[in-house]
């Protein structure tokens, strides 16, 4: 008999039984329940964010039958958690499917969930398209919590500042979150207020290049090739003991081009120079086509050119709710002791 979607959902849930028990013991109620690319239905994901389940489709919408299967299966497995569906298979990953009237208020309401004892806001539908916390980065946030105590931390491309807030909660002595989107930093500030943090976390609204160059001591000119750049905050040179770098695949601004395939070193060099001697630089690359070892070799060459030594390398692998076919997940996270 052919394997059905219901069979795939059941197999995925059974495979996570040990992990879900562990996460519950760690005060975590946010995780991926179905990772369709690996578990039999490419383009479909189902995540739990506290009191809600969020299904997302990236290749094609769900049929009415498939949606019914999802709702029926999870109503049995998690009877207290409603399921919402965001179809992001349209151009630019914009959410395209209208919701039934009964679900519209639920989708627009802000709720909270917990990861490793840190609380975060969640809203199934908002002005953007991505959820406010990327669950595949849990392993990285876990590692940051292990390293953060007593350290200064710089979180670049901070989005809603999950890494920075986790670091502060774990005892970092100084935390700076940098992002170009004021709306994301606003959510980050709201997340910080959810938690009784021992320090006041800083939020810097800035292009990443401008912030990194200033922290690294390179400096950011206000005029380049005769053109005045957009305003940016002036920041003093500073080296951080832990730097976290999580750029998007590609982005262009007047300050520079983020290109994880062709030019990761453009970001890596100033991030490295903003990292204290003996400090830790954690870098992320979410491009599936980039081989981990090739990327690491590129980072090591860039470090040598910058006059810095990579003393130790540690790979951080997404946890078991993000399985991969071959042990080579698209999201690559590497910890460098420099």
C-alpha positions in Angstrom: 0.0 0.0 0.0 1.3 3.5 -0.8 2.4 5.7 2.1 -0.2 8.4 2.9 0.3 11.8 4.3 -1.2 10.6 7.5 1.3 7.8 7.7 4.1 10.3 7.2 2.9 12.6 10.0 2.6 9.7 12.3 6.1 8.4 11.5 7.6 11.9 12.0 5.9 12.3 15.4 7.0 8.9 16.6 10.6 9.7 15.6 10.5 12.7 17.8 9.2 11.1 21.0 12.5 11.2 22.8 13.3 14.7 21.7 9.9 16.1 22.7 10.2 14.5 26.1 13.6 16.2 26.5 12.4 19.5 25.3 9.4 19.4 27.7 11.8 18.8 30.6 13.8 21.9 29.4 10.8 24.2 29.4 10.5 24.2 25.6 7.2 24.1 23.7 8.4 25.1 20.3 9.7 22.6 17.7 9.2 21.2 14.2 6.7 18.3 14.1 7.1 17.6 10.4 10.0 18.4 8.1 8.5 17.5 4.7 11.6 17.8 2.6 13.1 14.8 4.4 10.0 13.1 5.8 8.1 12.5 2.5 6.2 15.7 1.6 8.6 18.3 0.2 7.5 21.9 0.7 5.4 21.1 3.8 6.4 21.9 7.4 4.4 21.8 10.6 5.8 23.6 13.7 4.5 24.0 17.2 4.8 27.5 18.7 3.5 27.1 22.2 -0.3 27.1 22.1 -0.6 26.9 18.2 0.5 24.6 15.4 1.6 26.3 12.2 1.6 24.4 8.9 3.4 26.1 6.0 3.6 25.2 2.3 6.4 26.4 0.1 6.0 24.5 -3.2 2.3 24.2 -3.7 -0.9 24.8 -1.7 -2.5 22.0 0.3 -5.5 20.4 -1.2 -8.7 20.4 0.8 -8.1 16.7 1.5 -4.6 17.2 2.7 -5.6 20.1 5.0 -8.3 17.8 6.5 -5.7 15.1 7.1 -3.4 17.6 8.9 -6.2 19.0 11.0 -7.6 15.5 11.9 -4.2 14.0 12.8 -3.0 16.9 15.0 -6.4 17.3 16.6 -5.9 13.7 17.9 -2.2 14.1 18.7 -2.5 17.6 20.3 -6.2 18.1 21.1 -5.6 21.5 22.8 -3.7 23.1 20.0 -5.4 24.7 17.0 -3.7 24.4 13.6 -3.3 27.3 11.2 -2.0 27.1 7.6 0.1 29.6 5.8 0.5 29.0 2.1 3.8 30.6 1.0 4.1 28.9 -2.4 3.4 32.2 -4.2 6.1 34.6 -5.5 8.4 36.0 -2.8 7.1 33.5 -0.2 4.2 35.8 0.6 1.3 34.2 2.5 -1.5 33.8 -0.1 -4.3 31.7 1.4 -7.3 33.4 3.1 -8.3 31.9 6.4 -11.8 31.0 7.6 -13.4 33.8 9.6 -13.2 31.7 12.7 -9.4 31.5 12.5 -8.6 35.1 11.5 -8.5 36.5 15.0 -6.5 33.5 16.2 -3.9 34.2 13.5 -3.6 37.9 14.2 -3.4 37.4 18.0 0.0 37.6 19.7 0.9 34.7 22.0 4.0 33.4 23.8 6.0 30.3 23.9 9.1 29.1 25.6 12.5 27.7 24.4 15.0 26.5 27.0 13.2 28.6 29.6 13.3 31.8 27.5 10.0 33.3 26.5 9.3 34.7 23.0 6.3 36.3 21.2 4.6 34.5 18.3 2.0 35.6 15.9 0.9 33.3 13.1 0.2 36.2 10.6 1.8 39.6 10.8 3.2 42.2 8.4 6.1 39.9 7.4 6.0 36.3 6.3 8.6 34.4 8.5 7.8 33.3 12.0 9.4 35.5 14.6 11.8 32.7 15.8 13.6 30.2 13.4 13.3 26.9 15.2 16.2 25.3 13.4 18.6 27.7 15.2 17.7 26.2 18.6 20.9 24.2 18.6 22.9 27.5 18.1 20.9 29.3 20.8 21.6 26.4 23.1 25.3 26.7 22.4 25.3 30.5 22.9 23.7 29.9 26.3 26.5 27.5 27.2 29.1 30.1 26.2 27.6 33.4 27.2 28.1 33.7 31.0 30.3 36.7 31.8 31.0 37.5 28.1 30.2 40.4 25.8 28.0 39.3 22.9 27.3 40.8 19.5 24.3 39.4 17.6 24.4 40.6 14.0 21.4 40.2 11.6 19.6 39.8 14.9 16.0 39.7 13.5 13.8 39.4 16.6 16.9 39.0 18.8 16.4 35.5 20.0 20.2 34.8 20.3 20.8 38.0 22.2 18.0 37.5 24.6 19.1 33.9 25.2 22.6 35.1 25.9 21.4 37.7 28.3 19.3 35.2 30.2 22.3 32.9 30.4 24.4 35.5 32.2 26.2 37.5 29.4 27.6 40.8 30.9 26.8 42.9 27.8 24.6 42.1 24.7 24.2 44.1 21.5 21.7 43.2 18.8 22.1 44.7 15.4 19.4 44.7 12.6 18.4 47.0 9.8 14.7 46.4 10.3 13.2 48.5 13.1 10.1 46.4 13.1 12.2 43.3 14.0 14.0 45.1 16.7 10.6 46.2 18.2 9.6 42.5 18.5 13.1 41.9 20.0 12.5 44.6 22.7 9.1 43.0 23.4 10.7 39.6 23.8 13.3 41.1 26.2 10.5 42.5 28.3 8.9 39.0 28.5 11.9 37.8 30.5 13.5 38.9 33.8 16.9 39.6 32.3 19.8 40.4 34.6 21.1 43.1 32.3 19.7 45.7 29.9 20.1 44.5 26.3 21.1 47.0 23.7 19.3 47.2 20.3 21.1 48.9 17.4 19.1 49.9 14.3 21.8 49.7 11.6 22.9 48.1 8.4 25.2 45.2 9.4 28.1 46.4 7.3 28.1 49.8 8.9 27.9 48.4 12.4 30.5 45.7 11.9 33.0 48.0 10.3 32.8 50.5 13.1 33.0 47.8 15.9 36.0 46.3 14.0 37.8 49.6 13.9 37.8 49.8 10.1 35.3 52.7 10.2 32.4 53.5 7.9 32.7 56.6 5.7 29.6 58.7 5.2 30.4 59.3 1.5 31.5 56.6 -0.9 32.5 57.4 -4.5 31.0 60.9 -4.2 27.7 59.6 -2.9 26.4 60.2 0.6 25.3 57.1 2.3 22.0 56.8 4.3 22.3 57.9 8.0 23.6 55.2 10.4 24.4 55.3 14.1 28.0 56.1 15.0 29.5 53.3 17.1 32.8 53.2 18.9 35.3 50.4 18.0 34.7 47.5 20.3 35.7 43.8 20.4 33.2 41.3 21.7 34.0 37.9 23.3 31.2 36.2 21.4 29.9 37.3 18.0 27.0 35.6 16.3 26.6 36.1 12.5 23.4 34.9 10.8 23.0 36.7 7.4 20.3 36.1 4.8 21.2 34.4 1.6 21.4 37.6 -0.4 20.7 41.3 0.3 21.9 44.5 -1.2 22.2 47.8 0.5 24.2 51.1 -0.1 26.7 49.8 2.4 27.5 46.4 0.7 26.2 43.2 -0.7 25.4 40.1 1.4 26.0 37.0 -0.8 26.4 33.8 1.1 27.5 31.9 -2.1 30.0 34.2 -3.7 31.3 36.5 -1.0 30.7 35.4 2.6 34.1 36.9 3.6 32.8 40.5 2.9 30.8 40.0 6.2 33.1 37.6 7.8 36.2 39.8 7.9 34.7 42.7 9.9 32.9 40.2 12.1 36.2 38.5 12.8 37.9 41.8 13.5 35.1 42.7 15.9 35.8 39.5 17.8 38.3 39.6 20.7 41.4 37.6 20.7 40.5 34.2 22.2 36.9 34.9 21.6 34.2 32.9 19.7 32.7 33.7 16.3 29.6 31.6 15.4 28.8 31.8 11.7 25.6 30.6 9.9 25.1 29.7 6.2 21.6 28.5 5.1 22.4 27.9 1.4 21.9 24.2 0.7 24.3 24.3 -2.4 27.2 25.5 -0.3 29.3 22.5 1.0 30.2 22.8 4.6 33.9 21.9 4.2 34.3 24.3 1.2 32.7 27.1 3.3 34.9 26.4 6.3 38.0 26.5 4.1 36.8 29.9 2.7 36.5 31.2 6.3 39.9 30.0 7.3 41.5 31.6 4.2 39.8 34.8 5.0 41.0 34.7 8.6 44.6 34.2 7.5 44.3 37.2 5.2 43.0 39.2 8.1 46.0 38.2 10.2 43.9 36.1 12.6 44.3 32.4 13.6 41.3 30.0 13.9 42.4 28.0 16.9 39.5 25.6 17.0 36.4 24.6 15.0 33.2 23.1 16.2 30.1 22.3 14.0 26.7 22.9 15.6 24.1 20.7 14.0 20.3 21.4 14.1 18.5 19.1 16.5 16.5 16.0 15.8 13.3 17.7 14.7 15.3 19.0 11.7 16.5 15.7 10.2 18.6 15.5 7.0 18.9 12.7 4.4 22.7 12.5 4.6 23.8 14.3 7.8 24.5 17.4 5.8 21.6 19.8 6.7 21.1 23.0 4.5 21.7 25.1 7.6 25.4 25.1 8.5 26.5 26.6 11.8 30.2 26.7 12.7 31.8 27.9 15.9 35.3 29.3 15.5 37.6 30.0 18.4 39.8 32.9 17.2 
